[in-house]
Amino acid sequence: MATSANILILVADRDLERRLADALRRAGAAVECTAALDPAPSDDPRTEPVGVVLDASASDDVHQAAAARGLPTVFGTHGAPTTGDYDRALEFGCVGVLAADSDEASARQVLTRLGRLAERRRQELGETLRLRVQSEALRRRCLQQAEKYQETQETFFLDLSRMMTIIANIMDGIVFVDRGGSVTLMNPVAEDLLGVKSFVALGKPIAALQGRRELLQALAADQARMATQKEAVATVEVHHGEQDLLYIKCMTSRVLDY
């Protein structure tokens, strides 16, 4: 069924259909008579009918179909509209009642009301389409950002895994502490040198740990100097379980937070 007509007429009575079509054509409308109403609106708002003319005695299903499609409706009558016709038109929200023998001026009034409603509907449909396009563009950008974030996360955790592998296997002892001096990371070599396990040390101030006192005190003193210095180097003499003396070079430096 074509949907480019200005006005659709959906009336079972063929004589009434013809007379209503003639009245509307005399007023300058393009008219299409149809036996059924397509429930789906046109994809192009410009080709959508401005309204549909229904028989005042049509069933409720016909009126509901027009309302579901969002088309303004007009009741068509054989003769002059009765009070019942107007009441029924109000009940179904019709924009007017058109008699088959209406003059051109009366038909034009109905067409003017339909045209205004159609223009408002086209604007609403255009705004809906614009918002839909914007929403789709936003959805695509969000997906792109999510993919970039996922790639960044994967890269970060890969780099972190590599760094932890290096720290765990390096031959030097490494200890990380936060600004307050609490231990945040300790590798196995540092555990052996300090005489304390990392699961015991994590979260505790380095000065409060129980282990090799000389080395822990030296590290705590160097860490305290980081408030005014970028790095500190000291050689500490400690007693080791397998040797009488062990000289350990301690290098303390600040690490920038990213």
PELINFEN-V902719 format. One record per residue. N is the residue number from 1. RES is the residue in three letters. OMEGA is omega in whole degrees, -180 to 180 (* if undefined). BURIAL is I if it has 16 or more other ideal C-beta (glycine too) atoms within 10 Angstrom, else O. Layout:
# PELINFEN-V902719
n:N res:RES omega:OMEGA burial:BURIAL
n:N res:RES omega:OMEGA burial:BURIAL
This chain:
# PELINFEN-V902719
n:1 res:MET omega:178 burial:O
n:2 res:ALA omega:-178 burial:O
n:3 res:THR omega:-178 burial:I
n:4 res:SER omega:-180 burial:O
n:5 res:ALA omega:176 burial:I
n:6 res:ASN omega:-177 burial:I
n:7 res:ILE omega:172 burial:I
n:8 res:LEU omega:175 burial:I
n:9 res:ILE omega:-179 burial:I
n:10 res:LEU omega:-176 burial:I
n:11 res:VAL omega:-178 burial:I
n:12 res:ALA omega:-179 burial:O
n:13 res:ASP omega:-176 burial:O
n:14 res:ARG omega:179 burial:O
n:15 res:ASP omega:178 burial:O
n:16 res:LEU omega:179 burial:I
n:17 res:GLU omega:-178 burial:I
n:18 res:ARG omega:-176 burial:O
n:19 res:ARG omega:177 burial:I
n:20 res:LEU omega:179 burial:I
n:21 res:ALA omega:180 burial:I
n:22 res:ASP omega:-179 burial:O
n:23 res:ALA omega:-179 burial:I
n:24 res:LEU omega:179 burial:I
n:25 res:ARG omega:178 burial:O
n:26 res:ARG omega:180 burial:O
n:27 res:ALA omega:176 burial:I
n:28 res:GLY omega:-179 burial:O
n:29 res:ALA omega:168 burial:I
n:30 res:ALA omega:-171 burial:O
n:31 res:VAL omega:173 burial:I
n:32 res:GLU omega:177 burial:I
n:33 res:CYS omega:-176 burial:I
n:34 res:THR omega:179 burial:I
n:35 res:ALA omega:-179 burial:O
n:36 res:ALA omega:-178 burial:O
n:37 res:LEU omega:178 burial:I
n:38 res:ASP omega:-177 burial:O
n:39 res:PRO omega:-177 burial:O
n:40 res:ALA omega:178 burial:O
n:41 res:PRO omega:178 burial:I
n:42 res:SER omega:177 burial:O
n:43 res:ASP omega:180 burial:O
n:44 res:ASP omega:-179 burial:O
n:45 res:PRO omega:-178 burial:I
n:46 res:ARG omega:-179 burial:O
n:47 res:THR omega:-179 burial:O
n:48 res:GLU omega:178 burial:I
n:49 res:PRO omega:179 burial:I
n:50 res:VAL omega:179 burial:I
n:51 res:GLY omega:-180 burial:I
n:52 res:VAL omega:178 burial:I
n:53 res:VAL omega:-178 burial:I
n:54 res:LEU omega:174 burial:I
n:55 res:ASP omega:-179 burial:I
n:56 res:ALA omega:-180 burial:I
n:57 res:SER omega:-179 burial:I
n:58 res:ALA omega:-179 burial:I
n:59 res:SER omega:179 burial:O
n:60 res:ASP omega:-179 burial:O
n:61 res:ASP omega:-180 burial:O
n:62 res:VAL omega:179 burial:I
n:63 res:HIS omega:-180 burial:I
n:64 res:GLN omega:178 burial:O
n:65 res:ALA omega:178 burial:I
n:66 res:ALA omega:179 burial:I
n:67 res:ALA omega:-180 burial:O
n:68 res:ALA omega:179 burial:O
n:69 res:ARG omega:178 burial:I
n:70 res:GLY omega:-179 burial:O
n:71 res:LEU omega:173 burial:I
n:72 res:PRO omega:-177 burial:I
n:73 res:THR omega:175 burial:I
n:74 res:VAL omega:176 burial:I
n:75 res:PHE omega:174 burial:I
n:76 res:GLY omega:-179 burial:I
n:77 res:THR omega:179 burial:I
n:78 res:HIS omega:-178 burial:I
n:79 res:GLY omega:179 burial:O
n:80 res:ALA omega:-178 burial:O
n:81 res:PRO omega:178 burial:I
n:82 res:THR omega:177 burial:O
n:83 res:THR omega:178 burial:O
n:84 res:GLY omega:178 burial:O
n:85 res:ASP omega:-180 burial:I
n:86 res:TYR omega:178 burial:O
n:87 res:ASP omega:180 burial:O
n:88 res:ARG omega:177 burial:I
n:89 res:ALA omega:177 burial:I
n:90 res:LEU omega:-179 burial:O
n:91 res:GLU omega:-177 burial:O
n:92 res:PHE omega:177 burial:I
n:93 res:GLY omega:179 burial:O
n:94 res:CYS omega:-179 burial:I
n:95 res:VAL omega:179 burial:O
n:96 res:GLY omega:176 burial:I
n:97 res:VAL omega:-177 burial:I
n:98 res:LEU omega:177 burial:I
n:99 res:ALA omega:-178 burial:I
n:100 res:ALA omega:-179 burial:I
n:101 res:ASP omega:-179 burial:O
n:102 res:SER omega:176 burial:I
n:103 res:ASP omega:-176 burial:O
n:104 res:GLU omega:-178 burial:O
n:105 res:ALA omega:180 burial:O
n:106 res:SER omega:178 burial:I
n:107 res:ALA omega:179 burial:I
n:108 res:ARG omega:178 burial:I
n:109 res:GLN omega:178 burial:O
n:110 res:VAL omega:180 burial:I
n:111 res:LEU omega:179 burial:I
n:112 res:THR omega:178 burial:O
n:113 res:ARG omega:178 burial:I
n:114 res:LEU omega:-180 burial:I
n:115 res:GLY omega:178 burial:I
n:116 res:ARG omega:178 burial:O
n:117 res:LEU omega:-180 burial:I
n:118 res:ALA omega:179 burial:I
n:119 res:GLU omega:177 burial:O
n:120 res:ARG omega:180 burial:O
n:121 res:ARG omega:178 burial:I
n:122 res:ARG omega:178 burial:O
n:123 res:GLN omega:179 burial:O
n:124 res:GLU omega:178 burial:O
n:125 res:LEU omega:178 burial:I
n:126 res:GLY omega:178 burial:O
n:127 res:GLU omega:177 burial:O
n:128 res:THR omega:178 burial:O
n:129 res:LEU omega:179 burial:O
n:130 res:ARG omega:179 burial:O
n:131 res:LEU omega:178 burial:O
n:132 res:ARG omega:178 burial:O
n:133 res:VAL omega:179 burial:O
n:134 res:GLN omega:179 burial:O
n:135 res:SER omega:179 burial:O
n:136 res:GLU omega:178 burial:O
n:137 res:ALA omega:178 burial:O
n:138 res:LEU omega:179 burial:O
n:139 res:ARG omega:179 burial:O
n:140 res:ARG omega:179 burial:O
n:141 res:ARG omega:178 burial:O
n:142 res:CYS omega:178 burial:O
n:143 res:LEU omega:178 burial:O
n:144 res:GLN omega:179 burial:O
n:145 res:GLN omega:179 burial:O
n:146 res:ALA omega:178 burial:O
n:147 res:GLU omega:178 burial:O
n:148 res:LYS omega:179 burial:O
n:149 res:TYR omega:179 burial:O
n:150 res:GLN omega:178 burial:O
n:151 res:GLU omega:179 burial:O
n:152 res:THR omega:179 burial:O
n:153 res:GLN omega:180 burial:O
n:154 res:GLU omega:178 burial:O
n:155 res:THR omega:-180 burial:O
n:156 res:PHE omega:-177 burial:O
n:157 res:PHE omega:175 burial:O
n:158 res:LEU omega:178 burial:O
n:159 res:ASP omega:178 burial:O
n:160 res:LEU omega:178 burial:O
n:161 res:SER omega:178 burial:O
n:162 res:ARG omega:-180 burial:O
n:163 res:MET omega:-180 burial:O
n:164 res:MET omega:177 burial:O
n:165 res:THR omega:179 burial:O
n:166 res:ILE omega:-179 burial:O
n:167 res:ILE omega:-177 burial:I
n:168 res:ALA omega:-173 burial:O
n:169 res:ASN omega:180 burial:O
n:170 res:ILE omega:-176 burial:O
n:171 res:MET omega:179 burial:O
n:172 res:ASP omega:174 burial:O
n:173 res:GLY omega:-179 burial:I
n:174 res:ILE omega:177 burial:O
n:175 res:VAL omega:173 burial:I
n:176 res:PHE omega:174 burial:O
n:177 res:VAL omega:178 burial:I
n:178 res:ASP omega:-177 burial:O
n:179 res:ARG omega:180 burial:O
n:180 res:GLY omega:179 burial:O
n:181 res:GLY omega:180 burial:I
n:182 res:SER omega:-176 burial:I
n:183 res:VAL omega:177 burial:I
n:184 res:THR omega:180 burial:O
n:185 res:LEU omega:179 burial:O
n:186 res:MET omega:-179 burial:I
n:187 res:ASN omega:-176 burial:I
n:188 res:PRO omega:180 burial:O
n:189 res:VAL omega:178 burial:I
n:190 res:ALA omega:177 burial:I
n:191 res:GLU omega:-179 burial:I
n:192 res:ASP omega:-178 burial:O
n:193 res:LEU omega:-177 burial:I
n:194 res:LEU omega:-179 burial:I
n:195 res:GLY omega:180 burial:I
n:196 res:VAL omega:180 burial:I
n:197 res:LYS omega:-177 burial:O
n:198 res:SER omega:-178 burial:O
n:199 res:PHE omega:175 burial:O
n:200 res:VAL omega:-173 burial:O
n:201 res:ALA omega:-173 burial:I
n:202 res:LEU omega:178 burial:O
n:203 res:GLY omega:-178 burial:O
n:204 res:LYS omega:175 burial:O
n:205 res:PRO omega:-177 burial:O
n:206 res:ILE omega:180 burial:I
n:207 res:ALA omega:-177 burial:O
n:208 res:ALA omega:-178 burial:O
n:209 res:LEU omega:177 burial:I
n:210 res:GLN omega:-179 burial:O
n:211 res:GLY omega:177 burial:I
n:212 res:ARG omega:-169 burial:I
n:213 res:ARG omega:-176 burial:O
n:214 res:GLU omega:-178 burial:O
n:215 res:LEU omega:180 burial:I
n:216 res:LEU omega:178 burial:I
n:217 res:GLN omega:179 burial:O
n:218 res:ALA omega:179 burial:I
n:219 res:LEU omega:179 burial:I
n:220 res:ALA omega:179 burial:I
n:221 res:ALA omega:179 burial:O
n:222 res:ASP omega:179 burial:I
n:223 res:GLN omega:178 burial:I
n:224 res:ALA omega:-180 burial:O
n:225 res:ARG omega:-178 burial:O
n:226 res:MET omega:177 burial:I
n:227 res:ALA omega:-179 burial:O
n:228 res:THR omega:-179 burial:O
n:229 res:GLN omega:176 burial:O
n:230 res:LYS omega:179 burial:O
n:231 res:GLU omega:178 burial:O
n:232 res:ALA omega:-179 burial:I
n:233 res:VAL omega:179 burial:O
n:234 res:ALA omega:175 burial:O
n:235 res:THR omega:-174 burial:O
n:236 res:VAL omega:177 burial:I
n:237 res:GLU omega:-178 burial:O
n:238 res:VAL omega:176 burial:I
n:239 res:HIS omega:-179 burial:O
n:240 res:HIS omega:-176 burial:O
n:241 res:GLY omega:-176 burial:O
n:242 res:GLU omega:-180 burial:O
n:243 res:GLN omega:179 burial:O
n:244 res:ASP omega:-179 burial:O
n:245 res:LEU omega:177 burial:O
n:246 res:LEU omega:180 burial:I
n:247 res:TYR omega:-176 burial:O
n:248 res:ILE omega:177 burial:I
n:249 res:LYS omega:-179 burial:O
n:250 res:CYS omega:177 burial:I
n:251 res:MET omega:-179 burial:O
n:252 res:THR omega:179 burial:I
n:253 res:SER omega:178 burial:O
n:254 res:ARG omega:176 burial:O
n:255 res:VAL omega:-179 burial:O
n:256 res:LEU omega:175 burial:O
n:257 res:ASP omega:179 burial:O
n:258 res:TYR omega:* burial:O
